C-alpha cells in the first residue's frame, strides 16, 4: 500500500481528522508499504482505528469511481498541492479534484461568500462583484451553496473567467442537487470543483463549516457580500483574519437583518467594499475587461474533453470522433487562444 493509498483510505473515516492523517503519514514518511503494520508508527491512541481503515477500505471501488468521474487526487506531500493551503494550521490531508487543477496554485484568488438566504440586493451585487473581478483575471473561490455562493460562481463564469467550487460533501455528491447544472458549467469552463472527502463519504452538516477553512485558505482576499448575525459565512470571515487574509464586507441597509453580520464586520474593522477597484489595486490590476474567448462548437467539445481528463491526442480523437487532421486544427486553435498547451508529454490546460 502506497502513501497515497493510505491517505485515501484514512480520508474515508469520519473519525480520523486531517491532522491525524498528516501526523501519521509524517511519522512514517520513509515507509514504502503502509500495509506492514509492525513497521509503522502511530499517533497516540489511534493505532486500532488507523489499522481498521487501512485494512478494510475497498480501494477497487473508490478507484473505479475516481476514474469514472475523472477525479485527480492531490495529497499534502504532492508538488501540485496548493502552497497557500499549507500556510494554514489545519490544512486538508488530501484534495479530490475535478477540472483544471492548475488553478490551485495560481495567483490572485478572491473568495466570495455569504448567506444561503440572500436578498435580491445581496445576489445582484455578488454577481456584479464576481463578474468584475473575474473579468480582470482573478479566480473566484466559493462554496457551491445556494444563494451568494452560486451567484459568485455564476458571475465568474459569465465573465468568461475561472472559479473554484469547494464542496462540503463527497466529491461524487452535490448538495443541493439543484446546483448540478452549475457544476457542469464549472467543469466545462476550464474551472475546478474540489472536496477533501472521497467518493461515498457520508453527508454531515458540520462538514460545511469545516470546508470554509479551505475557501479562506485558497484565497488572498475574502469578501462577505451579505450575512446575518449568525451566518456561516462569518466563520469564513474569522478564518480569513486568522490566516492573515484581507477581509472585505459589502455594506447594506442598517435596518435589514440579512446584513447585520456584514455591517458588524465593517464596524469591527473589515474593509468596506464600495468599488471592486479597491481589490483590483491590491493585485495591481485595473478594471479593463478581459476579452472573452469565443469558441466554436468543435473547439468547445474538445476543450470539454480535456477538462474531463483526456490529456493526449489518441484519447481525444477516440472520444470526439474527429479525424486526425480535424483534431490537429482544433488543438492548434485552442493553443493559439491561450486555453491549452501542447507538449511532448501530452495536453494540459492553461
N, C-alpha and C positions, 0 to 999 in steps of 0.2 A: 504494500500500500504506500503510495507516494505521499509527499507532504500535502499536495493539493487535494488529493482524495481524502486525506484525514480531515482537512479543514471543511470540505464539503459535507462529510459525514457528521461532524460535530455541529455544523450550522443547521442541521435538521432538527436539533433538540431545542425545545423552548426552555430547557433547564440549564443550558450551558451558555453563558454570556459571551459576547465577542471578546471581552477582556480575558476570560478564562481560556478561550481558544488561542488567542495571541500568546498568552503566557505559556501554555502547554507547548505550542509549536516552537516558541523561542527557547524553552528549556531543552528541546530536542532538535535544534536547528541543524545538527550534523547527521541526524538519523536518516538512513536510506530506506528503511522499511518500517512503517508505523504499525505493522501487524505483529512485530516482535515485541510483545508487551514487556517481557522481562528486561529488555534493554532501555525501556522508556522511563523518563522521569515525569512525575505527575504533580500538578498543583495540590496543595493540602486538601484532603477530604474529597477529591474529585476522581480518584482512580476508578471506582466502580462505574460511575455514570459515563466516563470517557470510554472505558473499555466496552461498555454496553453498546454505545453508538458506533464505535469503530468496528465492532463485530457484527452488528445486526443490520446496518444500513444497506438497503438494496441499491447498489451502485448501478446495476444494469438499467433499472427503471429510471433512475434520476438522469443518467447519461442519455437515455433514449429521448426523454422529454427535452433535455437541453439541446440535443441535436435537432429535434423536430421544430423547436422554436428559434433555432439559430442563436442560442444564448451563449455568450462568451463569459468565462469565469475568470475573474481577476482577484487574486488573493493579495494580502497586505505585503507579501515579500516580492510580488511581481513588479517589474520595472514600469509596467503600464498603470499601476495603482496611482490614483491622484495624489500628488505631493501635498496639496492643500489639506486633504483629509488626514494625512499623517501628522499635521500640526495640532489636531485636537486630541484631548486625552482619552476619549473612548471611541476611537475610530473602528469601523467595521472590520472584521477579520477577512471578509470576502464580499465582493460585489458581483451580482449576476446581471449581465448587461445585454440589452437588445438594441442594436443600432450602431451608431457611429461612436466608438469608444475613444476616438481622438479628442472628443470634446472634454473628456475628464481632466486633461492636463493643459487645455488652452487657457490663455489669459483672459481677463475681463469677463467675469461672470457675476451676474446680479440675481439674487433670489427675490422673488415677489410672492408674498404670502398674505393671507387674510381670511376672512370669515367664509364659512360654507354658506351661510345665510346672508349673503351680501345684498345690499340695496342696489338700485339701478345706478346710483352715484358711484358706489364702490366698483361695480362691474365695468361701468363706462370708463372710469379713469384707470382702472387696472389694465384694460385693453390698450388704452392710449399710451400709457407709460411703457408698457411692454413693447408695443409696436415701435415707438420712437427709439427705445434703447436697442432693439434688435436691428433696426434699420442702420444703426451706426456700427453694427458688428458685434454687439455684446450678446453673450449667451445668457438666456433666461432660464433660471432654475426654479422649479416649484414642485408641488406635491401631488398633482393629478387628482385632487379632490374636486367636488362640485364647488361652484361659487368662484371666489377670487382665483384659486389655483388654475382652474380650467381656462378662465379668461386670460391669465398670464401666458399660458401655453399658446392659446389661440392668437393673441396679439403678436407673439414672436413669429408664428407660422404665417400670419397674414403679411408680415413684412418680408417674407422670404428668408427669415433668419433661422436661428437654431435654438433648440431648447432641450433641457434635461428634465425628465419627469422622475421623481423619486417616490417609489411606491412604499406604502406601509403594509403591504401584503406580499405573498409569494410572487415570484417573477411570472408565474403562469396564471395568476388570478388578479383580475382587475376589479377594483371597488371604487366607485359604484360601476355597475355594468353599463350604465348609460354613457360612460366615457369611452366605450370601446371604439366608436368612430374616431374620437380624438386620438386615441392610442395608435390607430392605424395611420392617421395623418402624420403623427410624430415620426413613426418608423419610415414613412415614405418621403420624409422631408429632410433627410440627412441629419436627423436628431437622435435622441437617446432616451431609453427607459431603463432604469436600474432599480434593484432591490438587494437588500442584504439577506433576503430569505429565499431559499431554494424552492424548486417545484414541489408542490404538495404540502408546504408548510402551513400549519393551521392558522386560522384567522383569529387574531386577538385585537381588541380595540386599543389596548395600551401600546401596540406597535406603532400607531400613528404618531403619538407624541415622540416616540423614540426615533422615528425617521427624520424628525425635524433637525436633529444634530447633523445629519448628512446634508440636508439642504443648506444649513448655515455654514457647514464646513467646506462645502464645494464653492462657496461664493466669496467674492471680495467685498460685496456690499449687500445688505439685506434691506428690503423695502416692505413695510407693512402698509397696505393701502386702505384696509378697513377691518376693524376688530373691536368687539365689545370688551368689557372689562375682564371677562373670564374666557376669552377666545384662546384656542390652542395656538393661534399664530403668535401670541405673546411669548410662548415658550421659545419659538424660533428667535424672537427679538432678544430675549435674555441670553440665549446661547450665542447669538451674534456678538454681544458685548463680552461674554466670557471668552470667546475665540478671537477677540480683538478685531472684529469686522466692523465696518462703518454701518450705522443704523439710520435709516430714514423712515419717516411716517408721513402719510398724507393727511392734512388737516381736514376737518369737516365741521358741520353744524354742531355747536356745543350742546344743543338740546336733544340730539339723537343718541339713543342708547347704543346703536350699532357702531358709533365712532368713539365711545368713551375710552376704549383701550388705546386707540391711536393718538387721541388728544392727550391722554395721560403720558404716553411715551414722549411726546413733544415737550410736555411740561417738565419731564424729568431729564431732558437734555438730548433726546434724539433730534437729528436734523429734520427740519420742517421742509418737506418736498413740495415746492410750488412750480418747479420747472425742471424737466429732465436734463437741461443744460448743466445743472449743478453736478449731476452724476457723471455726465459725459466729460466734464472738465477734470474730474478725478482720474479719468483714464486718458487724458489728453486727446479726446475725440471731439468732433463737432456734430451738429445736427444735420449735416448734409446726408440725405438718404442714400443708402447703398443701393446700387442697381439690382433690381430683382432679376434673377437668372431665369430666362424663359426656355422651356424645353418642349420639343415636340413629343408626340405620343410614344414614339420608339425610344427616344432618349430617356423619357421618364420610366418606361418599362425596364430598361437596362439598369438605370440608377436604382430602382426599387430592388432589383435582384442583388445588386452589390450591397445595398444597405442590409439586406437579409442574410448576408454572409457568403454569397457566391463571389469568391475572390480570385478566380482565374478564368482564362478565356474559354476553356472547354466547358466548364460548368455553366457559364452564362450562355454559351452557344446552344447547349443542350436544353436549357430551361426556356430560352427565349424563342427558339426555332428560327432565328435569323441565320442567314448564310455567313460564312467566314468573312466574305467581302463586306457585307452589310454591317456586321458587328464591328469590324475594324473601323469603319467610317464613324459609327455611333460612338465608340470608345474614344476616338480621336477628338470628336466634337465635345464630349464630356470633359476631356482633359483640357481642351482649349478654353472651356467655360469655367475652369478652376474648381471642378467638383470632384475629380478623381486624379490619381497619379498612377501612371503605368510604369511598372518597374520589372526587372528581370525575375523577381520572386513572386510577382502577382499584381493585383489591382487593389489599391487602397483608397479610402475616402479622404478628402482633404478637409 
